[in-house]
């Protein structure tokens, strides 16, 4: 299995900063490792628990977590409740 290319990274991630693209390629990861790192970034799991990941995979997760766009819109805690202000309910 060969190293991932810049074209493969760009196809997997989409539009991304050139520096991040080069750093992902510089890790000498395979396309499978890049896909695995993308899956880790896309999960709601705590990425700080990634200390158990091998160094290359941790580097990929770090790079891709910066490169992958976050969901659009504000994030709300799971137990979010609207606040009542002046008789009206407002989300905070």
C-alpha positions as CSV (number, residue, x, y, z in Angstrom):
1,X,0.0,0.0,0.0
2,X,1.5,3.3,-1.1
3,X,1.6,6.8,0.4
4,X,-1.4,9.0,0.0
5,X,-1.0,11.8,-2.6
6,X,-2.0,15.4,-2.4
7,X,-4.7,14.7,-5.0
8,X,-6.1,11.9,-2.9
9,X,-6.1,14.0,0.3
10,X,-7.8,16.9,-1.5
11,X,-10.5,14.5,-2.9
12,X,-11.1,13.0,0.6
13,X,-11.2,16.4,2.5
14,X,-12.3,18.9,-0.1
15,X,-11.0,22.4,-0.3
16,X,-8.1,22.7,2.2
17,X,-5.2,24.9,3.1
18,X,-2.1,23.9,1.1
19,X,0.0,23.6,4.3
20,X,-2.3,21.1,5.8
21,X,-2.4,19.2,2.5
22,X,1.4,18.9,2.4
23,X,1.6,18.0,6.1
24,X,-0.9,15.1,5.6
25,X,1.2,13.8,2.7
26,X,4.4,14.3,4.7
27,X,3.1,11.9,7.4
28,X,3.6,9.1,4.7
29,X,0.2,7.7,5.6
30,X,-1.7,5.4,3.4
31,X,-5.1,6.4,2.0
32,X,-6.7,3.9,4.4
33,X,-5.0,5.6,7.3
34,X,-6.3,9.0,6.1
35,X,-9.8,7.5,5.8
36,X,-9.5,6.1,9.3
37,X,-8.4,9.5,10.7
38,X,-11.3,11.2,9.0
39,X,-13.6,8.8,10.6
40,X,-12.1,9.6,14.0
41,X,-12.5,13.3,13.4
42,X,-16.1,12.8,12.3
43,X,-17.1,11.1,15.5
44,X,-18.4,12.9,18.5
45,X,-15.9,11.1,20.7
46,X,-13.4,13.1,22.8
47,X,-10.4,13.4,20.5
48,X,-8.2,14.2,23.5
49,X,-8.5,10.5,24.3
50,X,-6.3,10.0,21.2
51,X,-3.2,9.6,23.3
52,X,-3.6,5.9,22.7
53,X,-3.3,6.4,19.0
54,X,0.0,5.7,17.2
55,X,2.0,8.9,16.6
56,X,1.2,9.0,12.9
57,X,-2.5,8.5,13.4
58,X,-2.5,11.2,16.1
59,X,-0.8,13.6,13.8
60,X,-3.4,12.9,11.0
61,X,-6.3,13.3,13.5
62,X,-4.7,16.6,14.6
63,X,-4.3,17.9,11.1
64,X,-7.7,16.8,9.8
65,X,-9.5,18.1,12.8
66,X,-8.3,21.6,11.7
67,X,-9.0,20.9,8.0
68,X,-12.5,19.4,8.2
69,X,-15.2,22.1,8.4
70,X,-17.4,22.1,11.5
71,X,-21.1,21.7,11.2
72,X,-22.9,24.9,10.3
73,X,-24.8,26.7,13.0
74,X,-24.3,27.1,16.7
75,X,-23.6,24.2,18.9
76,X,-25.8,23.6,21.8
77,X,-25.3,21.3,24.8
78,X,-27.3,18.1,24.6
79,X,-29.3,19.1,27.7
80,X,-30.0,22.6,26.3
81,X,-33.1,24.3,27.6
82,X,-34.4,27.7,26.5
83,X,-34.1,30.3,29.2
84,X,-37.1,32.4,30.2
85,X,-36.4,36.1,30.1
86,X,-39.0,38.7,30.6
87,X,-41.9,36.2,30.2
88,X,-40.5,35.0,26.8
89,X,-38.5,31.9,26.2
90,X,-35.2,32.5,24.5
91,X,-32.5,30.1,23.6
92,X,-29.1,30.9,25.1
